Amino acid sequence: MVEFAVVAPVILMLLAAIFLAFMYLWKTSNADWTLFAVGASAGSYDGPKAEVALRSVGFDTLKNAFSWSAGAPRTTAEVGFSRKVAGAYSISLIDLHRGEVEFRLWRFYPLGSDDR
C-alpha cells in the first residue's frame, strides 16, 4: 500500500503529461493539414471550396483563425491563433498556432506573369 501511494501520483502525472502532449500534437497536425487543404482548394477550384476544407478542423478556436486569398498566379493561406489558458496551480498555458502556405499556380498562366 505504501509503495502504491508513492508511485500512483507519479504515474498519474506521467499519463496526464502524455495525454496533453498527444492533444497538442493532434491539434498542431490538424492545423497544418487544414492549412494545406485550404490553400490548395482555394487556388485550385472555383467556388467556396476553402470553406468545405475548413470542415475538417476539429477545434472551433482554430476554425475561426484561418484566412486565405486566392489570386492568379498565387494563392496563400494563413493561420494565426494565440490564447492564454489558466492551468492548474496558477500555471498559465499559452496555446499558439501560426503558419502560412503559398501556392504558385502554374496552369493557364503565361511564363513570367506575377502579381507581386
Secondary structure, 3 states (H helix, E strand, C coil): CHHHHHHHHHHHHHHHHHHHHHHHHHHHHHHHHHHHHHHHHHHHCCCCHHHHHHHHCCCHHHHCCEEEEEECCEEEEEEEEEEEEECHHHCEEEEEEEEEEEEECCCCCCCCCCCC
